[in-house]
Amino acid sequence: MNKIFPSADAALKGVVKDGQLMAVGGFGLCGIPEALIEAVKDSGVQNLTVIANNAGVDGFGLGKLLDTRQVKKMISSYVGENKEFERQYLAGELALEFTPQGTLAEKLRAGGAGIPAFFTKTGVGTMVADGKELREFDGEMYVMERSLVPDIALVKADVADKSGNLRFRLTARNFNPAVAMAGKLCIVEVEKIVEVGELAPDDIHLPGIYVHRIVLNATPEKRIEKRTVTVPANTPAGV
């Protein structure tokens, strides 16, 4: 089975539809599938519910889908870097299911493992637990969280072989493996594709059984979310 598609647009064709539940890997702008997000924008699909740690920044990453109003709801743990996200949410134009970061990761991991729900102490006594089942274990209260099984998972990896075995690069791994495992259909964007056997077994971070489609993006922008520069104390004025 050939998993390699000639472009991000081709990989999304016929599988991305209005109203889907879509999970997107990344943390901030680190490890986001830039080309696939752009292709979702170009597809024109509407009313998406997007699972992601956050919503990128204004005009980049998932921020592009907010600009085009293609997202009706976000399931996220951090939303503080996107002014358009804030504007839409406060105006009642965008729904938000605010989820603690560890809980979000576990909801995806559980979904990929076939576990429908789990109990956690995180969120007990807060608005996070509103409307959810509470249960006592060993004298402590826990809230039940349902797992997440998105229709489509968009993932970024560093290298894939032609069978879809993946290797991630450093912290760009973040949410990507959990997103890939949870999705009913996983599309991965990579910077390099190699032959089967070129990746040593111990270097494979995610087996190809979870990957359905592969897209090459050899030169992603990899924009930095916040550039912080420290000027040495002995630097002359004006330099």
Beta strands, then each sheet from edge to edge (+ up, - down):
strand 1: 4-5
strand 2: 21-24
strand 3: 48-51
strand 4: 71-76
strand 5: 95-98
strand 6: 117-120
strand 7: 134-137
strand 8: 140-146
strand 9: 152-156
strand 10: 159-161
strand 11: 166-167
strand 12: 185-190
strand 13: 192-194
strand 14: 213-216
sheet 1: 1+ 14+ 12+ 9+ 2+ 3+ 4+ 5+
sheet 2: 6+ 8- 7+
sheet 3: 11+ 10- 13-
end
